[in-house]
Amino acid sequence: MTSVDLRDGESGEHLLTRFRQAVQRDGILREIKQRRHFIPKSERRRIAMAKAARRRRRAKRPVV
C-alpha cells in the first residue's frame, strides 16, 4: 500500500502531488487496468514476445 507522510509546512496540494507520483512509480494503476479483464498466460506471453520483437526492430533501424 502506497502512503506519503505530511512534511512540515507542506500544503495538501503538494502532498497529493507526491502521492500521485508514488502511485505512478509503483505501477498500481497499470496493474488495476491489466486486471480488469482476464488474459490467459499464453496470451500475455504472446503479447510480450510481440512487444520485444518491435523493440528489437526499432533498435536495428538505422538512425538518419
C-alpha positions as CSV (number, residue, x, y, z in Angstrom):
1,M,0.0,0.0,0.0
2,T,1.4,3.4,-1.0
3,S,1.4,6.1,1.6
4,V,3.0,9.5,2.0
5,D,3.5,11.5,5.2
6,L,2.8,15.2,5.5
7,R,6.0,17.1,5.8
8,D,6.4,20.2,7.9
9,G,5.0,23.2,6.1
10,E,3.8,21.1,3.2
11,S,0.5,22.0,1.6
12,G,-2.2,19.5,0.9
13,E,-1.9,20.1,-2.8
14,H,1.8,19.2,-2.8
15,L,1.1,16.1,-0.6
16,L,-1.5,15.0,-3.2
17,T,1.1,15.5,-6.0
18,R,3.7,13.4,-4.1
19,F,1.0,10.7,-3.6
20,R,0.2,10.6,-7.3
21,Q,3.8,10.3,-8.2
22,A,4.3,7.4,-5.8
23,V,1.3,5.6,-7.2
24,Q,2.6,6.1,-10.7
25,R,6.1,4.9,-9.7
26,D,4.7,1.8,-8.0
27,G,2.6,0.9,-11.1
28,I,-0.6,0.5,-9.2
29,L,-3.0,2.0,-11.8
30,R,-1.3,0.0,-14.6
31,E,-1.9,-3.2,-12.7
32,I,-5.5,-2.4,-12.0
33,K,-6.1,-1.7,-15.7
34,Q,-4.5,-5.1,-16.6
35,R,-6.7,-6.9,-14.0
36,R,-9.9,-5.6,-15.4
37,H,-10.1,-8.4,-18.0
38,F,-8.6,-11.8,-17.6
39,I,-5.8,-12.5,-20.1
40,P,-4.5,-16.1,-20.2
41,K,-0.9,-16.7,-19.6
42,S,-0.3,-17.8,-23.1
43,E,-1.8,-14.6,-24.5
44,R,0.3,-12.5,-22.1
45,R,3.4,-14.3,-23.3
46,R,2.4,-13.8,-26.9
47,I,1.9,-10.1,-26.4
48,A,5.2,-9.7,-24.5
49,M,7.1,-11.5,-27.3
50,A,5.5,-9.2,-29.9
51,K,6.5,-6.1,-27.9
52,A,10.1,-7.4,-27.6
53,A,10.2,-8.1,-31.4
54,R,9.0,-4.5,-32.1
55,R,11.7,-3.1,-29.7
56,R,14.4,-5.2,-31.5
57,R,13.2,-4.0,-34.9
58,R,13.3,-0.3,-33.7
59,A,16.8,-0.8,-32.3
60,K,18.1,-2.2,-35.6
61,R,16.6,0.6,-37.7
62,P,19.3,3.0,-38.8
63,V,19.1,6.5,-37.5
64,V,19.0,9.1,-40.3
